[in-house]
Amino acid sequence: MKVFRLFVLLIAMSTFAAGLAAQDNKSDKAGKKKKTEEVTFSVNMTCDNCKAKIERHISWEKGVKDLKVNLDKKQVTVKYDPAKTTEDKLKEAINKLEFTCEKTEPEPAKSKPEK
């Protein structure tokens, strides 16, 4: 009986490890990294609840790889896989949450002053 349990545990662990290895493989069959694109939307969010609502729902949209929501600037920046979604679909998903949004250019990162 102990051998059977050990065997089942070994099978479960190897299946789990194979699943993790499949998730970590972010390259296609040719060995190239998958292409991602980034879009920034100006969104009419007004509070932390709005920010949380966007983070909760948009991060689960198909193709979304990364999501940054900046309440102060009222901007949502999404990195996504263009093979799985489009800017229009992402905009529509935000609109379904009862927000208005328009594509905008992200603000350039501020460089540190030289000393």
Chimera marker file (.cmm) of the C-alpha trace (Angstrom):
<marker_set name="trace">
<marker id="1" x="0.000" y="0.000" z="0.000" r="1" g="1" b="0" radius="0.5"/>
<marker id="2" x="2.860" y="2.382" z="0.795" r="1" g="1" b="0" radius="0.5"/>
<marker id="3" x="4.432" y="1.683" z="-2.587" r="1" g="1" b="0" radius="0.5"/>
<marker id="4" x="1.138" y="2.528" z="-4.315" r="1" g="1" b="0" radius="0.5"/>
<marker id="5" x="0.872" y="5.861" z="-2.466" r="1" g="1" b="0" radius="0.5"/>
<marker id="6" x="4.477" y="6.645" z="-3.314" r="1" g="1" b="0" radius="0.5"/>
<marker id="7" x="3.811" y="5.831" z="-6.969" r="1" g="1" b="0" radius="0.5"/>
<marker id="8" x="0.706" y="8.070" z="-7.075" r="1" g="1" b="0" radius="0.5"/>
<marker id="9" x="2.620" y="10.885" z="-5.375" r="1" g="1" b="0" radius="0.5"/>
<marker id="10" x="5.458" y="10.529" z="-7.897" r="1" g="1" b="0" radius="0.5"/>
<marker id="11" x="3.011" y="10.698" z="-10.822" r="1" g="1" b="0" radius="0.5"/>
<marker id="12" x="1.278" y="13.771" z="-9.345" r="1" g="1" b="0" radius="0.5"/>
<marker id="13" x="4.584" y="15.580" z="-8.801" r="1" g="1" b="0" radius="0.5"/>
<marker id="14" x="5.823" y="14.867" z="-12.309" r="1" g="1" b="0" radius="0.5"/>
<marker id="15" x="2.515" y="16.056" z="-13.794" r="1" g="1" b="0" radius="0.5"/>
<marker id="16" x="2.732" y="19.250" z="-11.743" r="1" g="1" b="0" radius="0.5"/>
<marker id="17" x="6.351" y="19.831" z="-12.815" r="1" g="1" b="0" radius="0.5"/>
<marker id="18" x="5.434" y="19.297" z="-16.474" r="1" g="1" b="0" radius="0.5"/>
<marker id="19" x="2.651" y="21.874" z="-16.142" r="1" g="1" b="0" radius="0.5"/>
<marker id="20" x="5.035" y="24.427" z="-14.676" r="1" g="1" b="0" radius="0.5"/>
<marker id="21" x="7.564" y="23.803" z="-17.414" r="1" g="1" b="0" radius="0.5"/>
<marker id="22" x="4.854" y="24.367" z="-20.043" r="1" g="1" b="0" radius="0.5"/>
<marker id="23" x="3.880" y="27.680" z="-18.435" r="1" g="1" b="0" radius="0.5"/>
<marker id="24" x="7.488" y="28.870" z="-18.274" r="1" g="1" b="0" radius="0.5"/>
<marker id="25" x="8.066" y="28.143" z="-21.948" r="1" g="1" b="0" radius="0.5"/>
<marker id="26" x="7.309" y="31.535" z="-23.454" r="1" g="1" b="0" radius="0.5"/>
<marker id="27" x="8.708" y="30.837" z="-26.853" r="1" g="1" b="0" radius="0.5"/>
<marker id="28" x="7.053" y="29.588" z="-29.984" r="1" g="1" b="0" radius="0.5"/>
<marker id="29" x="8.117" y="26.560" z="-32.028" r="1" g="1" b="0" radius="0.5"/>
<marker id="30" x="10.906" y="28.485" z="-33.765" r="1" g="1" b="0" radius="0.5"/>
<marker id="31" x="12.450" y="29.406" z="-30.410" r="1" g="1" b="0" radius="0.5"/>
<marker id="32" x="11.569" y="33.097" z="-30.682" r="1" g="1" b="0" radius="0.5"/>
<marker id="33" x="9.922" y="34.956" z="-27.834" r="1" g="1" b="0" radius="0.5"/>
<marker id="34" x="6.268" y="35.728" z="-28.302" r="1" g="1" b="0" radius="0.5"/>
<marker id="35" x="5.595" y="39.241" z="-29.468" r="1" g="1" b="0" radius="0.5"/>
<marker id="36" x="3.862" y="41.570" z="-27.052" r="1" g="1" b="0" radius="0.5"/>
<marker id="37" x="2.494" y="45.022" z="-27.659" r="1" g="1" b="0" radius="0.5"/>
<marker id="38" x="1.623" y="47.813" z="-25.261" r="1" g="1" b="0" radius="0.5"/>
<marker id="39" x="-1.232" y="50.281" z="-25.288" r="1" g="1" b="0" radius="0.5"/>
<marker id="40" x="-2.087" y="53.085" z="-22.876" r="1" g="1" b="0" radius="0.5"/>
<marker id="41" x="-5.637" y="54.298" z="-22.314" r="1" g="1" b="0" radius="0.5"/>
<marker id="42" x="-6.836" y="57.445" z="-20.606" r="1" g="1" b="0" radius="0.5"/>
<marker id="43" x="-9.719" y="56.282" z="-18.376" r="1" g="1" b="0" radius="0.5"/>
<marker id="44" x="-12.276" y="58.295" z="-16.389" r="1" g="1" b="0" radius="0.5"/>
<marker id="45" x="-11.616" y="56.502" z="-13.087" r="1" g="1" b="0" radius="0.5"/>
<marker id="46" x="-12.006" y="58.566" z="-9.949" r="1" g="1" b="0" radius="0.5"/>
<marker id="47" x="-11.179" y="56.436" z="-6.908" r="1" g="1" b="0" radius="0.5"/>
<marker id="48" x="-9.358" y="53.393" z="-5.558" r="1" g="1" b="0" radius="0.5"/>
<marker id="49" x="-12.455" y="51.264" z="-6.145" r="1" g="1" b="0" radius="0.5"/>
<marker id="50" x="-12.369" y="52.179" z="-9.847" r="1" g="1" b="0" radius="0.5"/>
<marker id="51" x="-8.698" y="51.232" z="-9.993" r="1" g="1" b="0" radius="0.5"/>
<marker id="52" x="-9.340" y="47.918" z="-8.244" r="1" g="1" b="0" radius="0.5"/>
<marker id="53" x="-12.265" y="47.130" z="-10.554" r="1" g="1" b="0" radius="0.5"/>
<marker id="54" x="-10.100" y="47.638" z="-13.637" r="1" g="1" b="0" radius="0.5"/>
<marker id="55" x="-7.226" y="45.607" z="-12.172" r="1" g="1" b="0" radius="0.5"/>
<marker id="56" x="-9.576" y="42.798" z="-11.177" r="1" g="1" b="0" radius="0.5"/>
<marker id="57" x="-11.311" y="42.459" z="-14.539" r="1" g="1" b="0" radius="0.5"/>
<marker id="58" x="-8.863" y="43.531" z="-17.244" r="1" g="1" b="0" radius="0.5"/>
<marker id="59" x="-5.953" y="41.431" z="-15.949" r="1" g="1" b="0" radius="0.5"/>
<marker id="60" x="-8.032" y="38.313" z="-16.784" r="1" g="1" b="0" radius="0.5"/>
<marker id="61" x="-8.821" y="39.345" z="-20.360" r="1" g="1" b="0" radius="0.5"/>
<marker id="62" x="-7.507" y="36.928" z="-22.965" r="1" g="1" b="0" radius="0.5"/>
<marker id="63" x="-3.987" y="37.847" z="-24.103" r="1" g="1" b="0" radius="0.5"/>
<marker id="64" x="-3.201" y="40.327" z="-21.305" r="1" g="1" b="0" radius="0.5"/>
<marker id="65" x="0.374" y="39.824" z="-20.082" r="1" g="1" b="0" radius="0.5"/>
<marker id="66" x="0.801" y="42.834" z="-17.780" r="1" g="1" b="0" radius="0.5"/>
<marker id="67" x="-1.403" y="45.636" z="-16.490" r="1" g="1" b="0" radius="0.5"/>
<marker id="68" x="-0.509" y="48.923" z="-14.812" r="1" g="1" b="0" radius="0.5"/>
<marker id="69" x="-3.235" y="51.219" z="-13.519" r="1" g="1" b="0" radius="0.5"/>
<marker id="70" x="-2.222" y="54.750" z="-12.484" r="1" g="1" b="0" radius="0.5"/>
<marker id="71" x="-5.060" y="56.512" z="-10.684" r="1" g="1" b="0" radius="0.5"/>
<marker id="72" x="-3.240" y="59.856" z="-10.403" r="1" g="1" b="0" radius="0.5"/>
<marker id="73" x="-2.660" y="60.081" z="-14.160" r="1" g="1" b="0" radius="0.5"/>
<marker id="74" x="-5.938" y="58.243" z="-14.930" r="1" g="1" b="0" radius="0.5"/>
<marker id="75" x="-4.056" y="55.869" z="-17.216" r="1" g="1" b="0" radius="0.5"/>
<marker id="76" x="-4.236" y="52.134" z="-17.833" r="1" g="1" b="0" radius="0.5"/>
<marker id="77" x="-1.261" y="50.550" z="-19.603" r="1" g="1" b="0" radius="0.5"/>
<marker id="78" x="-1.705" y="47.029" z="-20.935" r="1" g="1" b="0" radius="0.5"/>
<marker id="79" x="0.921" y="44.687" z="-22.377" r="1" g="1" b="0" radius="0.5"/>
<marker id="80" x="-0.798" y="42.063" z="-24.484" r="1" g="1" b="0" radius="0.5"/>
<marker id="81" x="-0.310" y="39.301" z="-27.024" r="1" g="1" b="0" radius="0.5"/>
<marker id="82" x="-1.598" y="40.638" z="-30.384" r="1" g="1" b="0" radius="0.5"/>
<marker id="83" x="-2.288" y="37.075" z="-31.522" r="1" g="1" b="0" radius="0.5"/>
<marker id="84" x="-4.925" y="36.756" z="-28.779" r="1" g="1" b="0" radius="0.5"/>
<marker id="85" x="-6.467" y="40.237" z="-28.474" r="1" g="1" b="0" radius="0.5"/>
<marker id="86" x="-6.493" y="43.734" z="-29.944" r="1" g="1" b="0" radius="0.5"/>
<marker id="87" x="-6.520" y="47.313" z="-28.703" r="1" g="1" b="0" radius="0.5"/>
<marker id="88" x="-10.181" y="47.558" z="-29.666" r="1" g="1" b="0" radius="0.5"/>
<marker id="89" x="-11.110" y="44.478" z="-27.616" r="1" g="1" b="0" radius="0.5"/>
<marker id="90" x="-9.243" y="45.831" z="-24.603" r="1" g="1" b="0" radius="0.5"/>
<marker id="91" x="-10.950" y="49.208" z="-24.973" r="1" g="1" b="0" radius="0.5"/>
<marker id="92" x="-14.326" y="47.461" z="-25.237" r="1" g="1" b="0" radius="0.5"/>
<marker id="93" x="-13.567" y="45.462" z="-22.065" r="1" g="1" b="0" radius="0.5"/>
<marker id="94" x="-12.859" y="48.696" z="-20.159" r="1" g="1" b="0" radius="0.5"/>
<marker id="95" x="-16.021" y="50.279" z="-21.563" r="1" g="1" b="0" radius="0.5"/>
<marker id="96" x="-18.049" y="47.250" z="-20.375" r="1" g="1" b="0" radius="0.5"/>
<marker id="97" x="-16.933" y="48.151" z="-16.851" r="1" g="1" b="0" radius="0.5"/>
<marker id="98" x="-18.785" y="51.459" z="-17.367" r="1" g="1" b="0" radius="0.5"/>
<marker id="99" x="-15.676" y="53.574" z="-17.914" r="1" g="1" b="0" radius="0.5"/>
<marker id="100" x="-14.897" y="55.707" z="-20.913" r="1" g="1" b="0" radius="0.5"/>
<marker id="101" x="-11.434" y="55.363" z="-22.346" r="1" g="1" b="0" radius="0.5"/>
<marker id="102" x="-9.372" y="56.682" z="-25.206" r="1" g="1" b="0" radius="0.5"/>
<marker id="103" x="-6.012" y="55.524" z="-26.475" r="1" g="1" b="0" radius="0.5"/>
<marker id="104" x="-3.239" y="57.883" z="-25.453" r="1" g="1" b="0" radius="0.5"/>
<marker id="105" x="0.512" y="58.013" z="-25.630" r="1" g="1" b="0" radius="0.5"/>
<marker id="106" x="2.239" y="56.976" z="-22.409" r="1" g="1" b="0" radius="0.5"/>
<marker id="107" x="4.114" y="59.702" z="-20.627" r="1" g="1" b="0" radius="0.5"/>
<marker id="108" x="7.879" y="59.336" z="-21.017" r="1" g="1" b="0" radius="0.5"/>
<marker id="109" x="9.725" y="58.221" z="-17.917" r="1" g="1" b="0" radius="0.5"/>
<marker id="110" x="11.373" y="61.079" z="-16.087" r="1" g="1" b="0" radius="0.5"/>
<marker id="111" x="15.131" y="60.857" z="-16.127" r="1" g="1" b="0" radius="0.5"/>
<marker id="112" x="17.080" y="61.469" z="-12.969" r="1" g="1" b="0" radius="0.5"/>
<marker id="113" x="18.990" y="64.749" z="-12.888" r="1" g="1" b="0" radius="0.5"/>
<marker id="114" x="22.716" y="64.383" z="-13.350" r="1" g="1" b="0" radius="0.5"/>
<marker id="115" x="24.975" y="65.344" z="-10.466" r="1" g="1" b="0" radius="0.5"/>
<link id1="1" id2="2" r="1" g="1" b="0" radius="0.2"/>
<link id1="2" id2="3" r="1" g="1" b="0" radius="0.2"/>
<link id1="3" id2="4" r="1" g="1" b="0" radius="0.2"/>
<link id1="4" id2="5" r="1" g="1" b="0" radius="0.2"/>
<link id1="5" id2="6" r="1" g="1" b="0" radius="0.2"/>
<link id1="6" id2="7" r="1" g="1" b="0" radius="0.2"/>
<link id1="7" id2="8" r="1" g="1" b="0" radius="0.2"/>
<link id1="8" id2="9" r="1" g="1" b="0" radius="0.2"/>
<link id1="9" id2="10" r="1" g="1" b="0" radius="0.2"/>
<link id1="10" id2="11" r="1" g="1" b="0" radius="0.2"/>
<link id1="11" id2="12" r="1" g="1" b="0" radius="0.2"/>
<link id1="12" id2="13" r="1" g="1" b="0" radius="0.2"/>
<link id1="13" id2="14" r="1" g="1" b="0" radius="0.2"/>
<link id1="14" id2="15" r="1" g="1" b="0" radius="0.2"/>
<link id1="15" id2="16" r="1" g="1" b="0" radius="0.2"/>
<link id1="16" id2="17" r="1" g="1" b="0" radius="0.2"/>
<link id1="17" id2="18" r="1" g="1" b="0" radius="0.2"/>
<link id1="18" id2="19" r="1" g="1" b="0" radius="0.2"/>
<link id1="19" id2="20" r="1" g="1" b="0" radius="0.2"/>
<link id1="20" id2="21" r="1" g="1" b="0" radius="0.2"/>
<link id1="21" id2="22" r="1" g="1" b="0" radius="0.2"/>
<link id1="22" id2="23" r="1" g="1" b="0" radius="0.2"/>
<link id1="23" id2="24" r="1" g="1" b="0" radius="0.2"/>
<link id1="24" id2="25" r="1" g="1" b="0" radius="0.2"/>
<link id1="25" id2="26" r="1" g="1" b="0" radius="0.2"/>
<link id1="26" id2="27" r="1" g="1" b="0" radius="0.2"/>
<link id1="27" id2="28" r="1" g="1" b="0" radius="0.2"/>
<link id1="28" id2="29" r="1" g="1" b="0" radius="0.2"/>
<link id1="29" id2="30" r="1" g="1" b="0" radius="0.2"/>
<link id1="30" id2="31" r="1" g="1" b="0" radius="0.2"/>
<link id1="31" id2="32" r="1" g="1" b="0" radius="0.2"/>
<link id1="32" id2="33" r="1" g="1" b="0" radius="0.2"/>
<link id1="33" id2="34" r="1" g="1" b="0" radius="0.2"/>
<link id1="34" id2="35" r="1" g="1" b="0" radius="0.2"/>
<link id1="35" id2="36" r="1" g="1" b="0" radius="0.2"/>
<link id1="36" id2="37" r="1" g="1" b="0" radius="0.2"/>
<link id1="37" id2="38" r="1" g="1" b="0" radius="0.2"/>
<link id1="38" id2="39" r="1" g="1" b="0" radius="0.2"/>
<link id1="39" id2="40" r="1" g="1" b="0" radius="0.2"/>
<link id1="40" id2="41" r="1" g="1" b="0" radius="0.2"/>
<link id1="41" id2="42" r="1" g="1" b="0" radius="0.2"/>
<link id1="42" id2="43" r="1" g="1" b="0" radius="0.2"/>
<link id1="43" id2="44" r="1" g="1" b="0" radius="0.2"/>
<link id1="44" id2="45" r="1" g="1" b="0" radius="0.2"/>
<link id1="45" id2="46" r="1" g="1" b="0" radius="0.2"/>
<link id1="46" id2="47" r="1" g="1" b="0" radius="0.2"/>
<link id1="47" id2="48" r="1" g="1" b="0" radius="0.2"/>
<link id1="48" id2="49" r="1" g="1" b="0" radius="0.2"/>
<link id1="49" id2="50" r="1" g="1" b="0" radius="0.2"/>
<link id1="50" id2="51" r="1" g="1" b="0" radius="0.2"/>
<link id1="51" id2="52" r="1" g="1" b="0" radius="0.2"/>
<link id1="52" id2="53" r="1" g="1" b="0" radius="0.2"/>
<link id1="53" id2="54" r="1" g="1" b="0" radius="0.2"/>
<link id1="54" id2="55" r="1" g="1" b="0" radius="0.2"/>
<link id1="55" id2="56" r="1" g="1" b="0" radius="0.2"/>
<link id1="56" id2="57" r="1" g="1" b="0" radius="0.2"/>
<link id1="57" id2="58" r="1" g="1" b="0" radius="0.2"/>
<link id1="58" id2="59" r="1" g="1" b="0" radius="0.2"/>
<link id1="59" id2="60" r="1" g="1" b="0" radius="0.2"/>
<link id1="60" id2="61" r="1" g="1" b="0" radius="0.2"/>
<link id1="61" id2="62" r="1" g="1" b="0" radius="0.2"/>
<link id1="62" id2="63" r="1" g="1" b="0" radius="0.2"/>
<link id1="63" id2="64" r="1" g="1" b="0" radius="0.2"/>
<link id1="64" id2="65" r="1" g="1" b="0" radius="0.2"/>
<link id1="65" id2="66" r="1" g="1" b="0" radius="0.2"/>
<link id1="66" id2="67" r="1" g="1" b="0" radius="0.2"/>
<link id1="67" id2="68" r="1" g="1" b="0" radius="0.2"/>
<link id1="68" id2="69" r="1" g="1" b="0" radius="0.2"/>
<link id1="69" id2="70" r="1" g="1" b="0" radius="0.2"/>
<link id1="70" id2="71" r="1" g="1" b="0" radius="0.2"/>
<link id1="71" id2="72" r="1" g="1" b="0" radius="0.2"/>
<link id1="72" id2="73" r="1" g="1" b="0" radius="0.2"/>
<link id1="73" id2="74" r="1" g="1" b="0" radius="0.2"/>
<link id1="74" id2="75" r="1" g="1" b="0" radius="0.2"/>
<link id1="75" id2="76" r="1" g="1" b="0" radius="0.2"/>
<link id1="76" id2="77" r="1" g="1" b="0" radius="0.2"/>
<link id1="77" id2="78" r="1" g="1" b="0" radius="0.2"/>
<link id1="78" id2="79" r="1" g="1" b="0" radius="0.2"/>
<link id1="79" id2="80" r="1" g="1" b="0" radius="0.2"/>
<link id1="80" id2="81" r="1" g="1" b="0" radius="0.2"/>
<link id1="81" id2="82" r="1" g="1" b="0" radius="0.2"/>
<link id1="82" id2="83" r="1" g="1" b="0" radius="0.2"/>
<link id1="83" id2="84" r="1" g="1" b="0" radius="0.2"/>
<link id1="84" id2="85" r="1" g="1" b="0" radius="0.2"/>
<link id1="85" id2="86" r="1" g="1" b="0" radius="0.2"/>
<link id1="86" id2="87" r="1" g="1" b="0" radius="0.2"/>
<link id1="87" id2="88" r="1" g="1" b="0" radius="0.2"/>
<link id1="88" id2="89" r="1" g="1" b="0" radius="0.2"/>
<link id1="89" id2="90" r="1" g="1" b="0" radius="0.2"/>
<link id1="90" id2="91" r="1" g="1" b="0" radius="0.2"/>
<link id1="91" id2="92" r="1" g="1" b="0" radius="0.2"/>
<link id1="92" id2="93" r="1" g="1" b="0" radius="0.2"/>
<link id1="93" id2="94" r="1" g="1" b="0" radius="0.2"/>
<link id1="94" id2="95" r="1" g="1" b="0" radius="0.2"/>
<link id1="95" id2="96" r="1" g="1" b="0" radius="0.2"/>
<link id1="96" id2="97" r="1" g="1" b="0" radius="0.2"/>
<link id1="97" id2="98" r="1" g="1" b="0" radius="0.2"/>
<link id1="98" id2="99" r="1" g="1" b="0" radius="0.2"/>
<link id1="99" id2="100" r="1" g="1" b="0" radius="0.2"/>
<link id1="100" id2="101" r="1" g="1" b="0" radius="0.2"/>
<link id1="101" id2="102" r="1" g="1" b="0" radius="0.2"/>
<link id1="102" id2="103" r="1" g="1" b="0" radius="0.2"/>
<link id1="103" id2="104" r="1" g="1" b="0" radius="0.2"/>
<link id1="104" id2="105" r="1" g="1" b="0" radius="0.2"/>
<link id1="105" id2="106" r="1" g="1" b="0" radius="0.2"/>
<link id1="106" id2="107" r="1" g="1" b="0" radius="0.2"/>
<link id1="107" id2="108" r="1" g="1" b="0" radius="0.2"/>
<link id1="108" id2="109" r="1" g="1" b="0" radius="0.2"/>
<link id1="109" id2="110" r="1" g="1" b="0" radius="0.2"/>
<link id1="110" id2="111" r="1" g="1" b="0" radius="0.2"/>
<link id1="111" id2="112" r="1" g="1" b="0" radius="0.2"/>
<link id1="112" id2="113" r="1" g="1" b="0" radius="0.2"/>
<link id1="113" id2="114" r="1" g="1" b="0" radius="0.2"/>
<link id1="114" id2="115" r="1" g="1" b="0" radius="0.2"/>
</marker_set>
